Amino acid sequence: MGFIKRLLGLEVKPGEPMNTSDEDFEREVLNSELPCFVDFYNLWCASCQVMAGLLNEIGPDYIDRAKFFKLNVDKNPATPAQFSISSVPTLIVFKNGEPVNRLVGLFPLQPLREWIDRNI
C-alpha cells in the first residue's frame, strides 16, 4: 500500500515534492521565504513520471535550502496558464514570489542537480 500512496502523492518524505494546487499556490510557493521549485506535470506523461522520481530522489538533499512542489496541470489549469506552461514536464524556480528560471523537458539526474544548485 505504501507504493500506491507514494505514487499518488499521498505519502511524502521530507524534502520530496509536495502537491500544490491553484488554490494553495500563492500561499505555498509565492509567499515562501525559500526558493521553490515547481514541477508542472500530468499523470499520462511518461517523462513527467521520470522527472517526479528524480525530484523525489534529490529533493531531500535540499531540506532547509529549497522547497519542492508538484502541480498537476490537468486538475489545476489556472496556474499553468498564468506562467505560460505549454509543455510538461516543466520545472520553474520561484524566488521572492517571482519565476526566475525554467527547465522544460526531462534531464538526466546530474544536469538536473547542477541546474537546481545554480538556481538556489
Buried (B, 14 or more C-beta within 10 A) or exposed (E): EEEEEBEEBEEBEEBBBBBBBBEBBEEBBEEBEBBBBBBBBBEEBEBBBEBBEBBBBBBEEBEEEBBBBBBBBEEBEEBBEEBEBEEBBBBBBBBEEEBEBBBBEBBEEEEBBEBBEEBE
